[in-house]
Amino acid sequence: MEAYKNILCGTDFSKQSESAVGRAVELAKRFGAKLTLLHVVEYFPEDRSNEMIAPEDVDPKAYREEQSGKLLTELVQKFDCKDARHEVVFSTHSAGREIVRYAGEQQVDLVIVGSHGYHGMTVILGSTAITVIHSAPCDVLAIRSSK
């Protein structure tokens, strides 16, 4: 098996994706691979989340990008992966579709995503993980959260 050189880890800042980030950091160190942490703001601006509501006088996109960037920086610090690239991408499509597109453009050879680990196929993996598993141009590792 060839060593991975370019690893992408999608995160939505949930417990499941935090487990995936931990594994991505571990594998990137083991293989000496480049690591990118990616957060996708999906269906923007049509379906804006109530989780990060911008103040009235602030551009919603700029606010969301700043808040997501801060959360990515916290992950970098928590997992001690200073060399990891971290990006926020806005998409009018789903996160799964955007992760696949990004992986192809950046010539990623391993995508790591978190899974939910409950019951039923979509619930077990989550719709983002299923999209990535079925569409990515490279290997995909779905990490089950330790809850």
C-alpha positions as CSV (number, residue, x, y, z in Angstrom):
1,M,0.0,0.0,0.0
2,E,1.3,3.4,-1.0
3,A,1.5,6.1,1.7
4,Y,-1.1,8.9,1.6
5,K,0.3,12.3,0.7
6,N,-2.7,14.6,0.7
7,I,-5.4,14.0,3.4
8,L,-8.6,16.0,3.6
9,C,-10.8,15.9,6.7
10,G,-14.3,17.5,6.5
11,T,-15.6,18.9,9.7
12,D,-19.0,20.3,10.9
13,F,-17.6,20.8,14.4
14,S,-19.7,18.0,15.9
15,K,-18.4,15.2,18.2
16,Q,-18.4,12.8,15.2
17,S,-16.3,15.1,13.1
18,E,-13.9,15.8,16.0
19,S,-13.2,12.1,16.2
20,A,-12.5,12.2,12.4
21,V,-10.1,15.2,12.9
22,G,-8.2,13.3,15.6
23,R,-7.7,10.3,13.2
24,A,-6.8,12.5,10.3
25,V,-4.1,14.2,12.3
26,E,-2.8,10.8,13.5
27,L,-2.7,9.4,9.9
28,A,-1.1,12.6,8.5
29,K,1.7,12.4,11.0
30,R,2.1,8.7,10.4
31,F,2.4,9.1,6.6
32,G,4.1,12.5,6.6
33,A,1.1,13.8,4.6
34,K,-0.3,17.2,4.0
35,L,-3.5,17.7,6.0
36,T,-6.4,20.0,5.2
37,L,-9.3,20.6,7.5
38,L,-12.4,21.7,5.6
39,H,-15.6,23.2,6.8
40,V,-18.4,23.6,4.3
41,V,-21.1,26.1,4.8
42,E,-23.8,24.4,2.7
43,Y,-26.7,25.8,0.9
44,F,-25.5,29.3,1.4
45,P,-27.2,31.8,1.3
46,E,-30.6,30.1,0.8
47,D,-30.5,28.0,4.0
48,R,-28.6,30.0,6.5
49,S,-28.1,28.3,9.9
50,N,-29.5,29.7,13.1
51,E,-26.4,28.5,14.9
52,M,-24.2,31.4,13.8
53,I,-26.5,34.4,13.3
54,A,-24.6,37.6,12.3
55,P,-25.3,40.8,14.1
56,E,-27.5,43.2,12.2
57,D,-24.7,45.4,11.0
58,V,-22.4,42.6,9.8
59,D,-22.3,40.7,6.5
60,P,-23.6,37.2,7.2
61,K,-21.0,35.5,4.9
62,A,-18.1,37.4,6.5
63,Y,-19.4,36.6,10.0
64,R,-19.9,32.9,9.3
65,E,-16.5,32.7,7.7
66,E,-14.9,34.4,10.7
67,Q,-16.7,32.2,13.3
68,S,-16.0,29.0,11.3
69,G,-12.3,30.0,11.0
70,K,-12.1,30.5,14.7
71,L,-13.5,27.0,15.3
72,L,-11.0,25.5,12.8
73,T,-8.2,27.3,14.6
74,E,-9.4,25.8,17.9
75,L,-9.3,22.3,16.3
76,V,-5.8,22.9,15.0
77,Q,-4.7,23.9,18.5
78,K,-6.6,21.1,20.3
79,F,-5.0,18.4,18.0
80,D,-1.6,20.2,17.8
81,C,-1.5,20.2,14.0
82,K,-0.1,23.6,13.3
83,D,0.9,22.6,9.8
84,A,-2.6,21.7,8.8
85,R,-4.2,23.9,6.2
86,H,-7.8,24.9,7.2
87,E,-10.4,26.3,5.0
88,V,-14.0,27.5,5.0
89,V,-15.9,27.0,1.8
90,F,-19.3,28.4,1.0
91,S,-21.5,26.3,-1.4
92,T,-25.0,26.5,-2.8
93,H,-24.8,22.7,-2.7
94,S,-24.5,20.0,0.0
95,A,-21.3,19.6,2.1
96,G,-20.9,16.1,0.7
97,R,-20.9,17.4,-2.9
98,E,-18.5,20.2,-2.0
99,I,-16.0,17.8,-0.2
100,V,-15.9,15.6,-3.3
101,R,-15.4,18.6,-5.6
102,Y,-12.6,19.9,-3.3
103,A,-10.9,16.5,-3.1
104,G,-10.8,16.2,-6.9
105,E,-9.5,19.8,-7.4
106,Q,-6.8,19.4,-4.7
107,Q,-5.7,15.9,-5.7
108,V,-6.5,14.5,-2.3
109,D,-5.8,10.8,-1.9
110,L,-7.7,10.2,1.3
111,V,-10.9,11.9,2.6
112,I,-11.8,11.4,6.3
113,V,-15.3,12.1,7.5
114,G,-17.2,11.4,10.8
115,S,-20.1,9.0,11.0
116,H,-23.0,9.0,13.4
117,G,-23.0,5.4,14.5
118,Y,-26.8,5.1,15.2
119,H,-29.2,2.9,13.3
120,G,-30.2,2.7,9.6
121,M,-27.7,3.3,6.7
122,T,-28.2,7.1,6.4
123,V,-28.3,7.6,10.1
124,I,-25.3,5.3,10.6
125,L,-23.1,7.3,8.3
126,G,-25.0,10.5,7.8
127,S,-25.9,11.9,4.4
128,T,-22.6,13.8,4.0
129,A,-20.5,10.6,4.6
130,I,-22.7,8.6,2.2
131,T,-22.2,11.2,-0.5
132,V,-18.5,11.3,0.0
133,I,-18.1,7.5,0.1
134,H,-20.0,7.0,-3.1
135,S,-18.6,9.9,-5.1
136,A,-15.0,10.7,-3.9
137,P,-12.3,10.3,-6.5
138,C,-10.1,8.7,-3.8
139,D,-10.1,6.5,-0.7
140,V,-12.6,7.5,2.0
141,L,-12.4,6.6,5.7
142,A,-15.5,7.1,7.8
143,I,-14.7,7.4,11.5
144,R,-17.3,6.2,14.0
145,S,-17.4,8.5,16.9
146,S,-16.6,7.2,20.4
147,K,-19.7,9.2,21.5
